[in-house]
């Protein structure tokens, strides 16, 4: 799968989905034969540190993803920003979007067979949280989670978060993360809640297979990789890949990094593994 492979067809349409407390803007991407019902649906949540961002943040990335993964629809959804309502509003929205998608599969052109959740940065936090919520609330069933440079540690306590900010070009990312968590989690007690910080959860069993992508020079690197290790210890099939260093001094750069061929290749391999699991030995 390559970012250079231009799609023969790519259909994109804006729509509304149901959040926890009202409608949310969303965008549906479909590559390949636009008239064919797809077996896979990836629900994606954007970056922006819980306090910003919109559907345009990862548009280029999602165009590539839908073009290359033609057996999957991609549904990108907004969520309530912390500037309007803090935690748990965004998490509740994210889970509600999954439930909406399952209920309205015919409207999406989805067979309902495979549902995955994904996101970048704060959106990856919500994606990880969705897997916990779906397990705890009895659905909807998920077959996979794709977490790209996820924000998982409100305590900002990892080595990469403490050390990388000494690089002046990256210091702004750590500062931005701190400001984001102050907005999203104004109640300090919420910072250890598993639906705010999956990394702090002691209950990570019975979750869907995970692909976690980190980046060499990203302050979020260690928390992503620690979460992958915890998932694996709990018996969750987990693949963790560290991408080469790339400039990540703003939100746009994060999405540009996700567009790189290596990320798309890893996602393609992960999706292929879900579609064609290895035969039992």
C-alpha positions in Angstrom: 0.0 0.0 0.0 1.5 3.3 -1.0 0.6 6.9 -0.6 1.6 7.3 -4.2 -1.2 5.0 -5.5 -3.9 7.3 -6.7 -7.4 5.9 -6.4 -9.4 5.0 -9.5 -12.5 6.2 -7.6 -12.9 8.0 -4.3 -16.3 9.1 -3.0 -16.5 11.5 -0.1 -19.7 12.8 1.4 -20.5 14.9 4.5 -23.3 13.7 6.8 -24.5 13.9 10.4 -24.2 11.2 13.0 -25.6 11.1 16.5 -23.4 11.9 19.4 -24.3 11.4 23.1 -26.3 14.6 23.3 -26.9 15.7 19.7 -25.9 15.6 16.1 -22.2 15.7 15.0 -20.7 16.5 11.7 -19.1 13.5 10.0 -17.5 12.6 6.7 -17.6 9.3 4.9 -14.8 8.1 2.6 -15.2 5.2 0.2 -12.5 4.0 -2.2 -12.9 1.6 -5.1 -16.3 0.6 -6.4 -18.6 3.2 -4.8 -21.7 1.1 -5.5 -20.4 -2.0 -3.7 -21.3 -2.6 0.0 -18.1 -2.8 2.1 -17.5 -5.3 4.8 -15.2 -3.1 6.9 -15.9 0.3 8.5 -13.2 2.3 10.3 -14.6 5.0 12.6 -11.9 7.7 12.9 -11.5 10.6 15.4 -9.4 13.7 14.7 -6.6 15.3 16.5 -6.5 18.7 18.2 -5.8 17.9 21.8 -9.5 17.6 22.8 -9.7 21.4 22.6 -9.5 22.0 18.9 -9.5 20.2 15.5 -12.1 19.4 12.9 -12.8 17.0 10.0 -10.2 18.7 7.9 -7.3 17.9 10.2 -6.7 14.4 8.7 -8.5 14.7 5.4 -5.4 14.0 3.3 -4.5 11.0 5.4 -8.1 9.6 5.3 -8.2 10.1 1.5 -5.1 7.9 1.2 -6.4 5.4 3.7 -9.8 5.0 1.9 -8.0 4.8 -1.5 -5.7 2.1 -0.3 -8.0 0.1 1.9 -10.9 -0.3 -0.6 -12.6 -3.0 1.4 -13.2 -0.5 4.2 -15.3 2.6 4.5 -13.8 5.3 6.7 -16.2 7.4 8.8 -14.5 10.5 10.4 -16.6 12.1 13.1 -16.3 15.2 15.2 -16.8 15.1 18.9 -17.6 17.6 21.6 -14.6 19.7 22.3 -13.5 20.5 25.9 -14.0 24.2 25.2 -17.7 23.4 25.2 -17.9 20.5 27.7 -15.0 18.7 29.3 -14.5 15.0 30.0 -16.4 12.7 29.6 -18.4 14.4 26.8 -15.9 13.6 24.0 -15.6 9.9 25.1 -19.4 9.6 25.3 -19.7 11.1 21.8 -17.2 8.6 20.5 -19.0 5.6 21.8 -22.3 7.0 20.6 -20.9 7.3 17.1 -20.0 3.7 17.1 -23.5 2.7 18.1 -25.0 5.0 15.5 -22.8 3.5 12.8 -23.9 0.0 13.7 -27.5 1.0 13.7 -27.3 2.8 10.4 -25.0 0.5 8.4 -27.4 0.5 5.4 -27.1 4.3 5.2 -23.4 4.0 5.1 -23.2 1.2 2.6 -21.6 -1.1 5.1 -22.4 -4.8 5.6 -21.9 -4.6 9.3 -19.3 -7.4 9.4 -16.1 -5.6 10.6 -16.0 -2.4 12.8 -12.7 -0.8 13.8 -11.9 2.4 15.6 -9.0 4.7 15.0 -7.6 8.2 15.6 -4.6 10.4 15.8 -3.4 12.0 19.1 -6.4 13.0 21.2 -8.6 11.1 18.7 -6.5 8.0 19.3 -7.2 8.4 23.0 -10.9 8.4 22.2 -10.4 5.4 20.0 -8.7 3.4 22.7 -11.3 4.5 25.2 -14.1 3.3 22.8 -12.7 -0.2 23.0 -13.0 -0.1 26.8 -16.5 1.4 26.7 -17.7 -1.1 24.0 -16.4 -4.0 26.1 -17.9 -2.6 29.4 -21.3 -1.8 27.8 -21.8 -4.8 25.7 -21.0 -3.4 22.3 -20.8 -2.6 19.6 -18.3 -5.3 18.8 -15.0 -4.2 17.5 -12.5 -6.2 15.5 -9.6 -3.8 15.8 -8.1 -0.5 17.0 -5.6 1.7 15.2 -3.9 4.2 17.5 -1.6 6.8 15.8 0.6 8.8 18.2 -2.0 8.5 21.0 -2.4 10.8 24.0 -2.8 8.3 26.8 -1.1 9.8 29.9 -2.6 13.0 31.4 0.2 12.9 34.0 2.8 13.6 31.2 5.1 11.4 33.2 7.0 9.3 30.6 10.6 9.7 29.7 9.9 10.9 26.2 7.6 13.5 27.5 10.1 14.8 30.0 13.2 14.6 27.8 12.2 15.5 24.3 10.9 19.0 25.2 14.5 20.0 25.8 14.7 20.1 22.0 13.4 23.6 21.3 11.7 22.5 18.1 9.6 20.0 20.0 9.0 21.8 23.3 5.7 23.2 22.0 4.2 19.7 21.6 4.6 19.0 25.3 3.3 22.4 26.3 0.3 21.9 24.0 -0.4 18.5 25.6 -0.4 20.0 29.1 -2.8 22.8 28.0 -5.0 20.2 26.3 -5.3 18.1 29.4 -6.0 21.1 31.6 -9.0 21.9 29.3 -10.2 18.3 28.9 -9.7 17.2 32.5 -10.3 20.2 34.8 -11.1 17.9 37.6 -7.8 16.4 38.7 -9.5 13.2 40.0 -10.5 12.4 36.4 -6.9 12.1 35.3 -6.7 8.5 36.4 -10.1 7.4 35.1 -9.6 4.6 32.5 -11.9 6.4 30.1 -9.6 9.5 30.3 -6.3 7.7 30.6 -6.4 4.1 29.2 -2.7 3.8 30.2 -3.8 3.8 33.9 -6.4 1.1 33.4 -5.9 -2.2 35.3 -8.5 -3.9 33.1 -7.2 -4.3 29.6 -8.3 -7.8 28.8 -10.8 -8.8 26.2 -10.0 -5.9 23.9 -9.7 -6.1 20.1 -6.4 -6.4 18.3 -4.4 -3.2 18.3 -2.0 -1.5 15.9 -0.1 1.3 17.7 2.1 3.7 15.7 4.6 6.0 17.6 7.2 8.3 16.2 10.9 8.5 17.2 10.9 12.1 18.2 7.4 12.5 19.5 6.9 13.3 23.2 3.9 10.9 23.1 6.2 8.0 22.0 6.7 6.2 25.3 3.1 6.3 26.5 2.1 4.7 23.1 4.6 2.0 23.5 3.9 1.4 27.2 0.2 1.0 26.3 1.1 -1.5 23.7 3.1 -3.5 26.1 0.3 -3.5 28.7 -2.2 -4.7 26.1 0.1 -7.5 25.0 0.6 -8.5 28.7 -3.2 -8.7 29.0 -3.4 -11.1 26.1 -4.5 -8.5 23.4 -2.9 -9.1 20.0 -0.9 -6.0 19.6 1.5 -4.6 17.1 3.6 -1.6 18.0 5.7 0.2 15.4 7.9 3.2 15.9 8.1 5.5 12.8 11.3 7.4 12.0 11.7 11.0 13.2 9.5 13.6 11.6 8.8 17.2 12.5 5.8 17.2 14.9 5.7 20.7 16.2 2.1 21.3 15.3 -1.1 19.3 14.8 -0.8 19.5 11.0 2.6 17.9 11.1 1.1 15.0 13.1 -1.3 14.3 10.3 1.3 14.7 7.7 3.4 12.1 9.5 0.4 9.7 9.5 0.2 10.1 5.7 3.6 8.7 5.2 3.9 5.5 3.2 5.3 3.6 6.2 2.2 4.3 8.3 -0.2 3.3 5.5 1.8 0.2 4.9 1.5 -0.8 8.6 -2.2 -0.1 8.6 -2.7 -2.1 5.4 -0.9 -5.1 6.8 -2.9 -4.9 10.0 -6.2 -4.7 8.1 -5.2 -7.6 5.9 -4.5 -9.7 9.0 -7.9 -9.0 10.3 -9.5 -9.9 7.0 -7.4 -13.1 6.5 -6.3 -14.4 10.0 -3.6 -17.0 9.9 -4.9 -20.6 9.8 -4.6 -22.5 13.1 -1.5 -24.6 13.5 
